[in-house]
Amino acid sequence: MHVLIWVAVGVLAGWAAGLLMKGRDYGVAGNLILGLIGSLVGGWVLALLGYNAPSDLLRHAAVSLLGAMFVLGVARLGSGAARVQRTQ
């Protein structure tokens, strides 16, 4: 059951990150996949900082959203989309 919640929250976090971050879009599927990866990254960073996994849905969603935004930003930097926007 926890895996289904993780997947659902990660997908929603990817969708929300795509809406919150202006610029190049990876499409619905790309943003959802980046959201899933971001959910993992957010949890991993929290574990490195010594925090336990979020116990309630709201905290889990916040960690997933921040992780998804981070992963989306890194993906944009890697693709060169950020450089193009700064010059316009």
Phi and psi in degrees as GROMACS dihedral restraints (atoms count N, CA, C in turn):
[ dihedral_restraints ]
;  ai    aj    ak    al  type     phi  dphi    fc
    3     4     5     6     1   -63.4    20    10
    4     5     6     7     1   -34.7    20    10
    6     7     8     9     1   -66.2    20    10
    7     8     9    10     1   -40.4    20    10
    9    10    11    12     1   -64.7    20    10
   10    11    12    13     1   -39.6    20    10
   12    13    14    15     1   -65.5    20    10
   13    14    15    16     1   -42.9    20    10
   15    16    17    18     1   -60.5    20    10
   16    17    18    19     1   -44.5    20    10
   18    19    20    21     1   -64.7    20    10
   19    20    21    22     1   -45.7    20    10
   21    22    23    24     1   -62.7    20    10
   22    23    24    25     1   -45.3    20    10
   24    25    26    27     1   -67.8    20    10
   25    26    27    28     1   -39.7    20    10
   27    28    29    30     1   -62.6    20    10
   28    29    30    31     1   -41.2    20    10
   30    31    32    33     1   -65.2    20    10
   31    32    33    34     1   -45.1    20    10
   33    34    35    36     1   -65.2    20    10
   34    35    36    37     1   -36.0    20    10
   36    37    38    39     1   -65.7    20    10
   37    38    39    40     1   -39.7    20    10
   39    40    41    42     1   -64.4    20    10
   40    41    42    43     1   -41.2    20    10
   42    43    44    45     1   -63.6    20    10
   43    44    45    46     1   -45.7    20    10
   45    46    47    48     1   -66.0    20    10
   46    47    48    49     1   -39.8    20    10
   48    49    50    51     1   -62.9    20    10
   49    50    51    52     1   -38.9    20    10
   51    52    53    54     1   -63.4    20    10
   52    53    54    55     1   -34.7    20    10
   54    55    56    57     1   -75.6    20    10
   55    56    57    58     1   -38.9    20    10
   57    58    59    60     1   -75.0    20    10
   58    59    60    61     1   -32.1    20    10
   60    61    62    63     1   -98.3    20    10
   61    62    63    64     1   112.8    20    10
   63    64    65    66     1   -73.1    20    10
   64    65    66    67     1   157.3    20    10
   66    67    68    69     1   120.4    20    10
   67    68    69    70     1  -157.1    20    10
   69    70    71    72     1   -59.4    20    10
   70    71    72    73     1   136.3    20    10
   72    73    74    75     1  -111.1    20    10
   73    74    75    76     1   143.0    20    10
   75    76    77    78     1   -96.6    20    10
   76    77    78    79     1    10.4    20    10
   78    79    80    81     1    81.2    20    10
   79    80    81    82     1   171.0    20    10
   81    82    83    84     1   -61.8    20    10
   82    83    84    85     1   -49.1    20    10
   84    85    86    87     1   -64.0    20    10
   85    86    87    88     1   -42.8    20    10
   87    88    89    90     1   -63.4    20    10
   88    89    90    91     1   -44.5    20    10
   90    91    92    93     1   -64.6    20    10
   91    92    93    94     1   -36.9    20    10
   93    94    95    96     1   -66.9    20    10
   94    95    96    97     1   -41.1    20    10
   96    97    98    99     1   -65.8    20    10
   97    98    99   100     1   -42.8    20    10
   99   100   101   102     1   -63.6    20    10
  100   101   102   103     1   -31.6    20    10
  102   103   104   105     1   -66.4    20    10
  103   104   105   106     1   -40.9    20    10
  105   106   107   108     1   -63.5    20    10
  106   107   108   109     1   -43.9    20    10
  108   109   110   111     1   -65.2    20    10
  109   110   111   112     1   -39.9    20    10
  111   112   113   114     1   -63.8    20    10
  112   113   114   115     1   -34.4    20    10
  114   115   116   117     1   -62.4    20    10
  115   116   117   118     1   -41.8    20    10
  117   118   119   120     1   -65.6    20    10
  118   119   120   121     1   -44.1    20    10
  120   121   122   123     1   -63.1    20    10
  121   122   123   124     1   -43.8    20    10
  123   124   125   126     1   -60.4    20    10
  124   125   126   127     1   -44.3    20    10
  126   127   128   129     1   -65.7    20    10
  127   128   129   130     1   -37.6    20    10
  129   130   131   132     1   -66.4    20    10
  130   131   132   133     1   -43.3    20    10
  132   133   134   135     1   -63.5    20    10
  133   134   135   136     1   -41.7    20    10
  135   136   137   138     1   -60.9    20    10
  136   137   138   139     1   -41.6    20    10
  138   139   140   141     1   -64.0    20    10
  139   140   141   142     1   -38.4    20    10
  141   142   143   144     1   -64.1    20    10
  142   143   144   145     1   -33.3    20    10
  144   145   146   147     1   -81.7    20    10
  145   146   147   148     1    -3.2    20    10
  147   148   149   150     1    93.5    20    10
  148   149   150   151     1     9.4    20    10
  150   151   152   153     1   -92.1    20    10
  151   152   153   154     1   149.2    20    10
  153   154   155   156     1   -77.7    20    10
  154   155   156   157     1   167.2    20    10
  156   157   158   159     1   -62.6    20    10
  157   158   159   160     1   145.4    20    10
  159   160   161   162     1   -59.3    20    10
  160   161   162   163     1   136.2    20    10
  162   163   164   165     1   -92.1    20    10
  163   164   165   166     1   -25.6    20    10
  165   166   167   168     1  -113.9    20    10
  166   167   168   169     1   165.4    20    10
  168   169   170   171     1   -65.4    20    10
  169   170   171   172     1   -37.8    20    10
  171   172   173   174     1   -65.3    20    10
  172   173   174   175     1   -44.2    20    10
  174   175   176   177     1   -67.0    20    10
  175   176   177   178     1   -39.0    20    10
  177   178   179   180     1   -62.2    20    10
  178   179   180   181     1   -40.6    20    10
  180   181   182   183     1   -66.3    20    10
  181   182   183   184     1   -39.8    20    10
  183   184   185   186     1   -65.2    20    10
  184   185   186   187     1   -43.7    20    10
  186   187   188   189     1   -63.6    20    10
  187   188   189   190     1   -42.7    20    10
  189   190   191   192     1   -64.8    20    10
  190   191   192   193     1   -41.2    20    10
  192   193   194   195     1   -64.6    20    10
  193   194   195   196     1   -45.5    20    10
  195   196   197   198     1   -63.2    20    10
  196   197   198   199     1   -41.8    20    10
  198   199   200   201     1   -64.0    20    10
  199   200   201   202     1   -40.2    20    10
  201   202   203   204     1   -66.2    20    10
  202   203   204   205     1   -39.5    20    10
  204   205   206   207     1   -65.5    20    10
  205   206   207   208     1   -38.9    20    10
  207   208   209   210     1   -63.6    20    10
  208   209   210   211     1   -48.2    20    10
  210   211   212   213     1   -64.6    20    10
  211   212   213   214     1   -40.0    20    10
  213   214   215   216     1   -64.1    20    10
  214   215   216   217     1   -40.6    20    10
  216   217   218   219     1   -63.8    20    10
  217   218   219   220     1   -42.2    20    10
  219   220   221   222     1   -65.6    20    10
  220   221   222   223     1   -40.4    20    10
  222   223   224   225     1   -63.7    20    10
  223   224   225   226     1   -38.4    20    10
  225   226   227   228     1   -68.5    20    10
  226   227   228   229     1   -39.3    20    10
  228   229   230   231     1   -62.7    20    10
  229   230   231   232     1   -40.4    20    10
  231   232   233   234     1   -67.6    20    10
  232   233   234   235     1   -29.4    20    10
  234   235   236   237     1   -90.8    20    10
  235   236   237   238     1    -7.8    20    10
  237   238   239   240     1    86.9    20    10
  238   239   240   241     1     3.0    20    10
  240   241   242   243     1   -66.9    20    10
  241   242   243   244     1   -32.3    20    10
  243   244   245   246     1   -69.1    20    10
  244   245   246   247     1   -36.7    20    10
  246   247   248   249     1   -66.7    20    10
  247   248   249   250     1   -37.9    20    10
  249   250   251   252     1   -66.2    20    10
  250   251   252   253     1   -40.0    20    10
  252   253   254   255     1   -68.9    20    10
  253   254   255   256     1   -34.2    20    10
  255   256   257   258     1   -68.1    20    10
  256   257   258   259     1   -27.6    20    10
  258   259   260   261     1   -83.4    20    10
  259   260   261   262     1   -13.6    20    10
